[in-house]
Amino acid sequence: MKMADLKKRLHKDRPMVTVTMRMPQDVVDDLKRIAPMLGYSGYQPLMRTYVGQGLRADLARLDSGPMAKLIENLKAQGVSEEALARAVDGIAEPR
């Protein structure tokens, strides 16, 4: 993760949005049970931590993978940011 992005994420006053998702009841029960054992005030902060950890791992993997290296190489060859963005958008695979 880039230093500028990391600094933005450290601000406690970042805007928050409400997200609704369906999860199995037993998973929520387990989250509620272990959250205090791990020092969290509730299960939602623990869920945010889990999501954040997974997101950072994926961002790090994607930012340092072959695609990122190719993009950096193309930038060094003079290919514009706009052209690269259009090309990447055209090959992105939906999950």
C-alpha distance (Angstrom), angle and dihedral (degrees) to the residues before:
residue distance angle dihedral
M1 . . .
K2 3.76 . .
M3 3.80 117.7 .
A4 3.82 92.7 -120.3
D5 3.82 90.9 53.7
L6 3.78 91.3 47.2
K7 3.81 92.1 51.5
K8 3.83 90.3 52.2
R9 3.80 90.8 52.0
L10 3.79 92.5 53.0
H11 3.82 93.0 63.2
K12 3.79 109.1 104.7
D13 3.81 92.1 -154.3
R14 3.81 95.5 64.4
P15 3.80 112.3 139.7
M16 3.78 114.4 -97.4
V17 3.80 129.5 -151.8
T18 3.77 129.2 -161.3
V19 3.80 115.2 -112.7
T20 3.78 123.2 -170.1
M21 3.78 119.8 -158.5
R22 3.75 135.6 164.8
M23 3.79 117.3 -122.7
P24 3.78 133.0 170.6
Q25 3.81 111.1 -89.9
D26 3.81 92.8 -125.5
V27 3.83 90.5 57.0
V28 3.81 91.4 52.0
D29 3.82 89.8 46.7
D30 3.82 90.2 52.3
L31 3.81 91.3 48.1
K32 3.81 90.5 50.9
R33 3.80 90.5 48.4
I34 3.79 98.2 49.6
A35 3.83 100.1 35.0
P36 3.83 94.5 82.2
M37 3.82 90.9 43.6
L38 3.80 88.5 58.0
G39 3.80 93.1 46.4
Y40 3.81 99.1 -101.2
S41 3.79 122.8 138.1
G42 3.81 91.2 -134.8
Y43 3.77 144.7 -18.6
Q44 3.82 96.0 -85.2
P45 3.83 95.0 63.7
L46 3.82 87.5 48.3
M47 3.81 90.4 51.6
R48 3.82 90.1 49.9
T49 3.79 88.6 52.1
Y50 3.80 92.1 50.9
V51 3.80 92.1 47.9
G52 3.80 91.3 46.3
Q53 3.82 92.4 50.1
G54 3.79 92.2 50.5
L55 3.79 92.1 44.9
R56 3.82 93.1 50.3
A57 3.81 91.0 48.5
D58 3.81 91.9 51.1
L59 3.81 92.7 44.5
A60 3.79 90.9 50.6
R61 3.79 91.3 48.3
L62 3.79 93.3 47.7
D63 3.81 94.7 41.7
S64 3.80 92.4 53.7
G65 3.79 100.4 34.9
P66 3.80 129.2 103.9
M67 3.81 92.5 -85.7
A68 3.81 92.0 56.5
K69 3.80 90.8 48.1
L70 3.80 91.1 49.2
I71 3.80 91.1 50.2
E72 3.81 91.6 50.1
N73 3.79 89.8 49.0
L74 3.81 91.8 50.0
K75 3.81 90.4 49.0
A76 3.80 88.7 53.0
Q77 3.82 87.9 53.0
G78 3.81 90.4 55.4
V79 3.80 101.9 -99.9
S80 3.81 108.3 151.8
E81 3.80 123.7 -113.6
E82 3.81 89.4 -122.2
A83 3.80 93.3 54.2
L84 3.79 90.9 47.6
A85 3.80 92.1 48.6
R86 3.82 91.3 51.2
A87 3.80 91.0 48.0
V88 3.80 93.8 49.0
D89 3.82 91.7 46.3
G90 3.80 88.4 52.7
I91 3.80 93.8 56.5
A92 3.80 101.1 36.8
E93 3.78 110.2 124.8
P94 3.81 118.8 -141.2
R95 3.79 115.3 -127.4
